[in-house]
């Protein structure tokens, strides 16, 4: 299992209810269900991924988070997970509002556009970078609202969203993010993982 998913699972308490938005093939959901006795639900746009989840015995709805999160009642879940999907939405601010409506806790992970390799690639080559966290070229990427760890951190502060835990991930190495080290973490980390509360 990916290091990102290991960290997410550590943030989620046992015996809780979790909605995984953009759950992919259900890898995280299955782990949470089997290892932490979590009541998981998924929301996924890809038909192939939906079929993969169903074949694993997972409860899933085919849909688009931007259009379909409104179907879920207020505080229907203890946690909602949005893994590396925020940058693909037309209105990420509305999606964050919806996440914090359907659950007390939202775990959001973002590929960091402020990562030094991304900056160097853009500076030296003059083209949009391709990395492990950002594998597509500019013309076929689903990403329309790229942001950095610092962007998301500042967004939460501005919106008065509580940053309960902020974690930087670089390869297998994780570390905490805070106001004092935000610039260095923004520069040195591939991925940001945030547990946020309203």
Buried (B, 14 or more C-beta within 10 A) or exposed (E): EEBBBEBBBEBBEEEBBBBBBBBBBBBBBBBBBEEBEBBBBBBBBBEEBBBBBBEBEBEBBBBEBBEBBEEBEEEBBBBBBBBBBBBBBEEBEBBBBBBBBBBEBBBBBBBBBBBBBBBEBEEEEEEBBBBEBBEEEEEEBEBEBBBBBBBBBEBBEEEEBEBEBBBBBBEEEBBEBEEEBBEEBBBBBBBBBBBBBB
